[in-house]
């Protein structure tokens, strides 16, 4: 039985993610055209967090959730194997997020620099971080999922070591705290934005990077499949 997946399935993930990233960026272009606040970084954040009608904010939250569910579709169709579906979801998510920022840069010449703050998500509370942070995470997701999937074409797929999973989850928790831990302070700021929690983010990202490398090394050392 073949363990390999068709190359067109792999390429279709990228096509889907790029198209979805373009659509996401187009929404921001329309919002800017309709009066999304400009000016300083502080005024932009306050405009996003306070200047939007409550009903529209609720609609935006549902759109974000719907996007996360929509990414499940190409992942589900990618393969019948759960591990492949999980990896393809990770790949699709990371490529979508990277495409979003690439198209925003092309459409609006934004972000102006890597450290400009952005509202990443609104569920369950605002995620606020410099643009560099989601770009680093998404790039890591794309690299990890792509390499793991390509290795899986010729190797036996087994669950990674439990300690690697623990390190990955612990790192994710630290990163989420960096994104959401100060959201209240950002919303209350009037003259100066609080300092982003780079220490928490760096520790979390480092843990996730170590866990991802550990998983890839472990997978690389797995015996090759007899049939592929």
BELFENFEN-V133105 format. One record per residue. N is the residue number from 1. RES is the residue in one letter. PHI is phi in radians with two decimals (999 if undefined). D_FIRST is the distance of its C-alpha to the first C-alpha in Angstrom with 2 decimals. Layout:
BEGIN
n/res/phi/d_first
N/RES/PHI/D_FIRST
N/RES/PHI/D_FIRST
END
This chain:
BEGIN
n/res/phi/d_first
1/X/999/0.00
2/X/-1.25/3.79
3/X/-1.67/6.46
4/X/-1.37/9.16
5/X/-1.91/11.44
6/X/-1.09/13.66
7/X/-1.07/16.97
8/X/-1.14/18.97
9/X/-1.14/17.81
10/X/-1.12/19.17
11/X/-1.20/22.32
12/X/-1.16/22.86
13/X/-1.07/23.35
14/X/-1.15/26.13
15/X/-1.09/27.68
16/X/-1.08/27.85
17/X/-1.12/29.30
18/X/-1.13/31.86
19/X/-1.14/33.05
20/X/-1.18/33.42
21/X/-1.12/35.29
22/X/-1.11/37.62
23/X/-1.12/38.35
24/X/-1.12/39.09
25/X/-1.14/41.44
26/X/-1.08/43.10
27/X/-1.04/44.03
28/X/-1.15/45.90
29/X/-1.04/47.63
30/X/-1.15/48.87
31/X/-1.12/50.03
32/X/-1.10/51.96
33/X/-1.15/53.54
34/X/-1.60/54.56
35/X/2.03/56.23
36/X/-1.03/53.82
37/X/-1.01/56.16
38/X/-1.92/56.59
39/X/1.46/58.94
40/X/-1.22/58.42
41/X/-1.08/55.27
42/X/-1.14/57.03
43/X/-1.18/58.11
44/X/-1.14/54.65
45/X/-1.13/53.13
46/X/-1.13/55.94
47/X/-1.14/55.55
48/X/-1.24/51.86
49/X/-1.59/52.43
50/X/-2.12/55.80
51/X/-1.55/56.56
52/X/-1.81/53.92
53/X/-0.95/54.84
54/X/-0.98/53.35
55/X/-1.12/51.77
56/X/-1.17/50.18
57/X/-1.10/48.95
58/X/-1.12/47.25
59/X/-1.10/45.67
60/X/-1.12/44.40
61/X/-1.10/42.83
62/X/-1.18/40.99
63/X/-1.13/39.83
64/X/-1.10/38.41
65/X/-1.10/36.54
66/X/-1.11/35.28
67/X/-1.12/33.95
68/X/-1.11/31.95
69/X/-1.24/30.48
70/X/-1.05/29.88
71/X/-1.16/27.71
72/X/-1.24/25.33
73/X/-1.11/24.51
74/X/-1.13/22.62
75/X/-1.16/20.94
76/X/-1.17/19.75
77/X/-1.38/18.55
78/X/-1.11/16.78
79/X/-2.82/13.56
80/X/-1.60/12.70
81/X/-1.48/12.59
82/X/-1.08/16.21
83/X/-1.07/16.46
84/X/-1.15/15.54
85/X/-1.13/18.02
86/X/-1.11/20.64
87/X/-1.14/20.42
88/X/-1.21/20.60
89/X/-1.15/23.61
90/X/-1.05/25.26
91/X/-1.08/24.77
92/X/-1.12/26.08
93/X/-1.08/29.01
94/X/-1.13/30.07
95/X/-1.16/29.91
96/X/-1.07/31.83
97/X/-1.16/34.53
98/X/-1.11/34.96
99/X/-1.07/35.21
100/X/-0.98/37.81
101/X/-1.26/40.09
102/X/-1.10/39.65
103/X/-1.20/40.71
104/X/-1.08/43.52
105/X/-1.11/44.81
106/X/-1.27/44.79
107/X/-1.39/46.37
108/X/-2.13/48.89
109/X/0.97/49.10
110/X/-2.24/48.08
111/X/-1.37/47.56
112/X/-1.24/50.51
113/X/-2.65/49.33
114/X/-1.21/46.54
115/X/-1.69/48.64
116/X/-1.15/49.65
117/X/-1.34/48.84
118/X/-2.43/46.50
119/X/-1.56/45.74
120/X/-1.40/41.95
121/X/-2.51/41.48
122/X/-2.06/43.90
123/X/-2.03/41.87
124/X/-1.43/43.05
125/X/-2.54/45.77
126/X/-1.02/46.18
127/X/-1.72/44.01
128/X/-2.19/46.27
129/X/-2.84/45.48
130/X/-1.06/46.09
131/X/-0.99/43.69
132/X/-0.98/42.55
133/X/-1.14/40.90
134/X/-1.11/38.36
135/X/-1.14/37.69
136/X/-1.10/36.93
137/X/-1.15/34.66
138/X/-1.14/32.77
139/X/-1.09/32.43
140/X/-1.12/31.05
141/X/-1.08/28.52
142/X/-1.11/27.34
143/X/-1.12/27.20
144/X/-1.08/25.45
145/X/-1.12/22.74
146/X/-1.12/22.16
147/X/-1.13/21.96
148/X/-1.10/19.72
149/X/-1.12/17.22
150/X/-1.16/17.40
151/X/-1.14/17.00
152/X/-1.19/13.94
153/X/-1.17/12.14
154/X/-2.21/12.38
155/X/-2.23/13.22
156/X/-1.18/12.42
157/X/-1.63/13.80
158/X/-2.25/16.70
159/X/-1.17/19.83
160/X/-1.07/22.71
161/X/-1.04/25.83
162/X/-1.04/28.12
163/X/-1.12/31.00
164/X/-1.16/29.17
165/X/-1.06/28.61
166/X/-1.08/32.30
167/X/-1.10/33.48
168/X/-1.12/31.52
169/X/-1.18/32.98
170/X/-1.07/36.43
171/X/-1.10/36.46
172/X/-1.09/35.54
173/X/-1.11/38.41
174/X/-1.11/40.85
175/X/-1.14/39.89
176/X/-1.09/40.32
177/X/-1.13/43.69
178/X/-1.08/44.73
179/X/-1.34/43.91
180/X/-1.90/45.49
181/X/-1.07/47.94
182/X/-1.96/50.73
183/X/-1.04/50.14
184/X/-1.12/53.37
185/X/-1.16/55.35
186/X/-1.09/54.06
187/X/-1.25/55.16
188/X/-1.56/58.58
189/X/-1.05/59.23
190/X/-2.04/62.29
191/X/-2.20/63.30
192/X/-2.61/60.66
193/X/-1.35/56.94
194/X/-1.17/55.84
195/X/-1.27/54.01
196/X/-1.15/50.23
197/X/-1.39/48.72
198/X/-1.12/47.28
199/X/-1.11/47.31
200/X/-1.12/45.05
201/X/-1.14/42.72
202/X/-1.07/42.64
203/X/-1.14/41.94
204/X/-1.15/39.15
205/X/-1.15/37.55
206/X/-1.10/37.88
207/X/-1.08/36.17
208/X/-1.13/33.23
209/X/-1.15/33.00
210/X/-1.11/33.06
211/X/-1.10/30.39
212/X/-1.12/28.11
213/X/-1.10/28.70
214/X/-1.06/28.10
215/X/-1.10/24.70
216/X/-1.17/23.72
217/X/-1.12/25.08
218/X/-1.08/23.33
219/X/-1.19/19.96
220/X/-1.10/20.78
221/X/-1.45/21.54
222/X/-1.14/18.24
223/X/-1.13/16.43
224/X/-1.24/13.93
225/X/-1.18/10.24
226/X/-1.22/9.44
227/X/-2.13/6.47
228/X/-2.70/7.28
END
